[in-house]
């Protein structure tokens, strides 16, 4: 499969066709699935990174001599450009000091993002951090925000949403609970998410993580900065400090873009919380105003995000790229007996890219099944799968539960079919969709 034991080719030694043959072997190897706990095929995220590193090691000396070798010359560029970009991006997940998957090191990214992701003075104050250090203090912390809001204009007020998430635990792996604070500033919004213990936890663990997404508005879109922090004390009675995980020797944060195709993800909580008269968190009653709907409306206005040193274009095309399939294929992929009307509804709903290309392509690895879901995601489903199967996407759809399950099976098979080892992702890697 790999020719890594052979001498690497010198410029001009291989024709475009010979490079294409090598590339196709690499695609098959890099995207070789394994069987997950449920015996279904899945990709192992770490294996993809390691195999991309092997491929990159083979072409690295050539790139060192001529960085534009695979991007210059129409025929070679068409055959190799997408594949080389993918390999260069995905290998970083296995490179020490690049846990965030950026083209710069984690420490360099901190230098790039530090000023943008700085917490507002109140949220970084010892009084606020101490209140947030234990469940009995959450109400006190929110009261500080409410007192601050009382003295400013409506446009400058902070939005607060305590909730329990559906999908993934906090960076410190302690909880699904979050206290979200949305801070509007001049030309920028800062989204600060404190991990919190939820009311159903009988013995709350130590909760330490804080995640920040800063969105700066630009012409036609936005620029995004993402960073996780851990709340730490140097001594048992010392002040609480906010340590960026990017500076830790073993960064617990992983590639943000794997999940954050939009810099700020829509909030669809399992539970929203409010505070009762004693200051304790309780579930919001059905029928009362939802803060989640309010913050999601703000997200939609950001447009497509520029992630800076994250080459998001190297993650492939979006899920639902519009490839045509017949009724027989839909029934085969869905593994169910669908009526002709249901098949037509599923096919019509498979056009995710028509909207997502403009603001958040649902590309690799969100569009394929990986071990990340079985290891990290609640319900053993990725975000895109959960949004489709729970009826959140496409917007305003009236698909039945059976049709939604069929839709996801068809979408992911169209993107990457592990049995046939083809799909929109493979076509893109082969340069067939230069878009």
N, C-alpha and C positions, 0 to 999 in steps of 0.2 A: 504493500500500500504506500509506504513512505520510501522515498529514495534518499533518506537522510544519511545513509552510510556512503553514498556516492559523492563525488565531487560536485559542488554546486555549479550550476551553469553560468558561464560568463556571458556578458552582454552580446547578443547576436547569435549565441550557440543554439538556442531553441527557437523554432518558429512559433507563431501564435497558436497553431494547431497542437504543437507538442506541449505548450504551456497549458492549453485547455484540457488535454488528456491528464496531465498531472493534477490540475485543479479539480477535475471531477473525482479523481481518486481521493483527494483530500476532503472534499465535501462529504463523500460517503463515510469516510473515517470519522471526521469531526462530528457529524450528525448521526452517528451510530447509536441507536437506542438500547437501553437495558430494560429489564422488567422491574416494575415498581412493586411495592408491597401487595398491591391488588392484582399483580401479574399483567397489568397493562403496560405497554411500552412507554417509556419516558426518557428524556435526555438528562444526563447528570451534569449539572452546571459546572462543577469543577473539572470534569473530564473535557468538556468543550473548551474551557480555558487552556488546559494543558495541551490538548491536541492542536489548538491554534498556535500555542507557543512553539510546538514542534514544527509546524508549517512555516512559521515566521523565522525560526532558526535556520531553516533551509534557504530562505530567500534573503535573509538579513545581510550577508556579505555583498550581495548584488545591490541591494538598496543602499548600503553604505557607500558604494562607489557611484551609484546613480539613483538618487531618491525618486526621480521621476520616471524610472524605467517602465513601470507598469501603467503609468498615467500619460505617457507620451506615445504617439503613434496610434492611429485610429484603430487598427485591427487588434493590437495587443491590449490597448486600453479597454476596448469593448469586451474582450474575453476575461480580463483579469482585474480590472479596477475595483469592482464591487467586492470580489472575493478578498483582495488584499486589504481593503478597508475594514471588512468584517474581521479578518484575522488579527489585524493590528489593534482593533478595539477590544475583541473578546479575550485576547491573551492577557490583557492587563489585570483581569480578575485573579489571575494566579501569580502575579508579580508582587513580591514583598514591597510594602509601602504604597501599594496602589489598590487598597481595598475598595475605594470608591469608584474604581474603573475609569478614572480620568486619564487624559493624556499627560497630565502632570501628576506628581506624587501627592499623597494625601496632605503632607505638610505644606507643599506649595499651593495646594488648593485652599488650605486654611488662610494663607497669606492673601490669596486672591479674594476670598469671600468674607474675611473677618469683619471688615467695617460694615458690610451690608447685613450680616446676621447678628450684629450686636443687639442684645436685649435692651429694651427701654429701661431707663433708670429705675422705675418702680418695680418691674419684674425681676431685676437683678439685685434689688436691695435685700439686705439681710432680714429685714422684717418680713418681706414677702416670701423669701426662700425658706425661712424658719416656719412660717405658717403652712407652706406647701410640703413640709417634711413629714407631716403626719395627718391622717384623715380628719382628726378633730379640728385641724386648722384650715381646711379648705374653704370653709365658709368665711373665715376671717380674711383670707387672701382675696376672695372675690369681693368682700366688703371694701377692701382697699381700692379695688378697681372701680367699684360703684361710686365711692367717694370722689375719686379722680374724675369720673365721667360727669358727675353733677356740676362741675365747674367749667366745662368746655362745651363748645358748640356741637350740635348733633353730628356734623361731618367728621369731628375729631374724636367722637366717643369710641371706645373699644368694645368689641363684641365678645361675649364670653359664652362658651358652650362646654359644659361637662357632659361626657358621654362614654358609653362602652362600645368599642369598635367591633366590627364583625370579622375582620380579616387577619390581622397580624399583631403580634405582641409588640410592646415597646422595645426599644433598642437594648435595654438591660434585661429583656426577656422576663419581666416580672408581671405584666398586666396588659389587659386590653383596654384599660381605662385611660381617658385623656381629659385634660382641662385645656381646651383650645381658647386662645386669646388672639383675636384679629386686631392688629394695630395699624390704622391708616395714618400715613405720614405724607408729606409733600412729595408726590411723584413715586411713592413706594408704599406697599403694604407689607407688613411683617406678620407672619403666621407663627405663633409660638404655641407649641403643644407640650404641656407638662404631663408626663405619665402620672397617673393617680391610682390609688387602690379603689376598687369598686365596692359598693355596699354589700355585695354577696360574698365578699372575702371574709371568712370568719377570723383568720389570722393573717392580716395584711403583711406582705413581705416588705422589705426595704425597697422603695421605689426611687430611682435616681435619674432617669433619663429625661431630657428635654430636647425636642426637635424643632428646628427653625427653618422656615422657607421665607425668603425675602423676594418680593416681586417688584422690580422696577419697570415702570411703563416706558415703552419705546414707541416710535412711529410704526403702527401696524402690528404690534405685538408686545412682548415683554422680555425682560432678562431675569433669569432665575438664579438664586444662590441657595444652596441647601447645606445644612450642618446639624449634626447631633452633638449634644453635650451630656456629660454626667455630672450630677451634683455630688461633690466630694468634700470631705473635711480632712485636713492634715492631722488633726488631733481630735479626740472624742468631743471636746468642748470648743473646738476652733470654729471659725466662720465657715459657712458653706461657700464653696467656689464652684464655678461652672467651667469644667474641663472639656474642651473640644475633643471629641473622640478621634479626630484626624491626627492628633498629636500623641496618641497612645501607642506604645510599641506593638500592641495587638489590638488593632482597631475593630471594635465590635460592629461598627456600621459597615454595610456592604454597598454594592453599586446602587445608588439612588435611582438611576434611570431604568433599572430593571423593572421597577414598579411605577415610578413617577414619569409616565409618558407625558402627562400634563404635570407641571411643576407642583401645583396644588391639586390633590385628588378630591373629587366630590365626597362629601361626608354623608354616609348612609348608616347611621348608628343602629346597633342592636337595641340600645336604650339611650334616651336623653335623660339627664338628671336636672333636678332643681334642688334648692335647699329648703328644708322644712323650718318650722319656727325655732327649733333648737340648733339650727345650723348644720344638720346632718344631710348628706346626699340621699335623695329618694327619686324614684322614677317619675318622670313627667307623665301626667295623666293624659290619656287619649282625648283629643279635642282641644287641648290647650295649644298655644302658639309654638310652632317648631322653629328653633333657632337654626337648625341644620338647613332648612329651606332658604333662610335668609343668607347664610354664608355661601351656599351653592350658587345663588344668583350672582354673587360677587365673582366667583371663580370663572363663570362663563364669559365675563367681560375681558379677561386677560389676553385672549388670543394665543398664538403660538409662542412658545417660550424658547429663548436662546439660552442654552445651558453652559455657555462659555467654553471651558476646555473639555467638555463632554461632547464627543463627535456622535450626536444622536443619529445622523444620517447613515452611519456605518452599521446600524442595527437592522437594516433591511426595510422592505416595504411594509405597509400596514396590513393588518388582518382585514379580510373582506375587500380584496383588491379588485373585484368585479369580473373575475374569470367566469366563463359560462360553463354550466353543468346541467345535464338533463335530469329528468325525474328518476331514472334508474340509478344514477349515481347518488342522488340525495337519499334514496331509500337504502342503498347499500351502505353508505357512510353512517346514516342515522341508526341503522340496525332496528328499524321498527316499521310497521305497516302504516304508512301515512296515506291519507286520501289525496286525490289530485289537488283539491283545494288547499290542503295543508302544505303539500309540496310547493305549490305556487307561492304561498305566504312565506315559507322558509327561504325560497330563492330570492324573493323580493327583499327580505330582511338582511341578505348577505352582502350589503353594500356599505359596510362600515367606513371604508376609506373615502367615500364621497364627502363625508364630513370630517373624519379624523385626520386626513391628510393636511387639512388646513390649520389644525391646532395641536393635535397629539396623536401621531401615528401609533397604532397598536402593533408594534413590531416585536422582534426577538428581545427577551425570551417570553414576554407576556403572552404572545400568540401561540406558543407551543407548550406541551406538557413537560414539566421538568421535576426533578426531585425537590425543588424549592417548595412546591405545593405540599408534597407529602411530609416534608420536614418542618416547614415553618408556617404555612397558611392554615388558619382555622377552617375546618370543614374540608381540608385537603383539596381545595380548589383555588386556582389563581384568581386575580382580581377580575380580569376580563370574563372568565368563565362564570364567576359568581354574578357579575352584572348582567350577563345574558340570561343565565338560568333563573335568576331571581326576577327577571322582567324589567330591570332598570334600563336596559339597552336592547334594541334601539329605542330612542325616546318616544314615548306615547304609544308604544305598540300594544296590541291586544292579542298577542300570541297565547295559545294554551300552554300549560306546563309541558306537555308532550312536544309541542312545536318548539318551545324554547330549548329543550334538551337536544332536539334534532338540529336546531340552528347551531348550537355550539359544536356538536359533532361535525357538522358540515364545514363550519368556519375553520376549525383547527385542522381538519383533514385537507381542506383547500390550501391552507397555509403551509403545512408540512405533514405529509402522510408518512409515518415512520415505517410502514410495511413496504410501500412502493419506493420510499426515499425520494419523493418528488413533491412538488407544490410550488406556491408562489415564492417562498423563500429560496428554494433551490434554483428556480428560474432566475431570480434576481442575482444570486451568487454566480450564476453562469453568464451574467451580463445580458440576459434576454429582455430585461425591463430596465432600460436606461432612464425611463420616466421623464 
